[in-house]
Amino acid sequence: MKVEFSVLRRQYQKYEKEWEEAGLRVMRSGQYILGEEVRQFEEDFAEYLGVRHCVGVGNGLDALWLALEGFGIGEGDEVIVPANTFIATALAVSEVGARPVFVDVDSCFGICADTIERAISKRTKAVMVVHLYGQPCDMDSIMEIARKYHLYVIEDCAQSHGARYHGCLTGTFGDAACFSFYPTKPIGALGDAGAVVTNHLEIANKVRLLRNYGSKVKYQHEQLGHNSRMDEIQAAFLKVALRHEREGTYERQKIAAKYLKEIKNDRLILPRQREETEHVYHIFPIFLAEGFERDAFCNYLRTHKIHTQIHYPIPCHLAECYKELSYHVGDIPYAEQCAASEISLPIYAGMPMEEVEYVIQIVNEFS
Ligand SMILES: Cc1ncc(COP(=O)(O)O)c(C=O)c1O
């Protein structure tokens, strides 16, 4: 049996008629940029989250740096970023000219109040909170520390659509939250798309201007802006994806529950789940126990035709692009350990149960 890491075609086929209707509707409308579809998706997504404002943008990375720019963060400022995240979280900080200050994560892979507090300096303006793998961070203590030091909190929800902390959706805690709708995400478009959500009207208005050349009225440019707009066709697709978020999430949660219950191998460590959270398992990470070689395990899975990925092999502070920040191996130990030992097993809505069972069997037989 061959097990792919993710098969987007299966997700497309499940709602084929709805995707095609949405696409055709836009193609036939003659309106392709910033029209009714984007406006409606923004309204639907804000309502789904229970926030006041949603601004559709080009992708998740743009959402992050447009939000930072919206808060006026730039040169001379520092922003605290978990070292264990996709590089986009850090690149957004660099994009606005600020400096990312990398910190370690807790045993559930999230940034936490202690490490944030130790990294605060006079220049610190904000914290990027990444709900990695689809698991919410410990938002109560993070918000408390952020309020104490008057820091903005920007949630990076690129992996956590539908995830809940103490019953509340991720994306509703911080001063703003940023979403990616890359096709593999829990709510995915059929191309690139992203959004900034916030309860602050001023920030929403600022991001609205910034995404569209600094202009509200055509050819009147109030400030220096950019071009990062969500396409009408992606907004139409996203209304389909949003409608089916729960079904997809339940499917992944079912697979994750099976992995957690049935994977039994002393060489592997299963992921910890934070209490009182709903994890949406965008990614299912497992870790090689100390002393065991990840390459050997990866090769073993490959010979059994099981495709895996690593999220992420190099922690941000050791990325080549950040060498001028002069971090060294050993500076951020737990993030480094995760990077050296993590493997992501296949998990996606539409993954056949026999493939899940095959993965469990092969993983359990690894010796
Ligand atoms: C944690 C995180 N932040 C940001 C992004 C960037 O999103 P996009 O690919 O839409 O630019 C991603 C995308 O994979 C991500 O995983």
The ligand as a MOL file (V3000), in Angstrom:
LIG
                    3D

  0  0  0     0  0            999 V3000
M  V30 BEGIN CTAB
M  V30 COUNTS 16 16 0 0 0
M  V30 BEGIN ATOM
M  V30 1 C 2.6680 28.9620 11.0500 0
M  V30 2 C 2.5500 29.5580 9.6690 0
M  V30 3 N 2.5900 30.8940 9.5240 0
M  V30 4 C 2.4750 31.4780 8.3250 0
M  V30 5 C 2.3220 30.7420 7.1760 0
M  V30 6 C 2.2990 31.4350 5.8620 0
M  V30 7 O 1.1140 31.2530 5.1280 0
M  V30 8 P 1.1140 31.3680 3.5310 0
M  V30 9 O 1.7150 30.1300 2.9850 0
M  V30 10 O -0.3410 31.4980 3.1900 0
M  V30 11 O 1.8700 32.5960 3.1810 0
M  V30 12 C 2.2620 29.3400 7.2650 0
M  V30 13 C 2.0810 28.5620 6.0410 0
M  V30 14 O 2.3410 27.4330 5.9040 0
M  V30 15 C 2.3840 28.7260 8.5480 0
M  V30 16 O 2.3560 27.4010 8.6940 0
M  V30 END ATOM
M  V30 BEGIN BOND
M  V30 1 1 1 2
M  V30 2 1 2 3
M  V30 3 2 2 15
M  V30 4 2 3 4
M  V30 5 1 4 5
M  V30 6 1 5 6
M  V30 7 2 5 12
M  V30 8 1 6 7
M  V30 9 1 7 8
M  V30 10 2 8 9
M  V30 11 1 8 10
M  V30 12 1 8 11
M  V30 13 1 12 13
M  V30 14 1 12 15
M  V30 15 2 13 14
M  V30 16 1 15 16
M  V30 END BOND
M  V30 END CTAB
M  END
